[in-house]
């Protein structure tokens, strides 16, 4: 019953015509200000080269990238090695 009442209310509100203003009857005017071009992300090759280690593309960022790659590679290596050892131990126990 409540669902029917809510459905009818939504239909009634969505079917109601919007009140339109006649052109020129309002006193408010809207002017659009110039919107600047989006420049949040700089275009490629528009910045300067890194001058300090902490700059974008500097030595610290490259070192951090290398550290992340080595850490993920090391974790994958350990997981694969442990998996192979576990399978080898399992197969040797079956053979015995």
Secondary structure as GFF3:
##gff-version 3
##sequence-region A 1 96
A	DSSP	alpha_helix	2	15	.	.	.	ID=ss1
A	DSSP	alpha_helix	59	95	.	.	.	ID=ss2
###
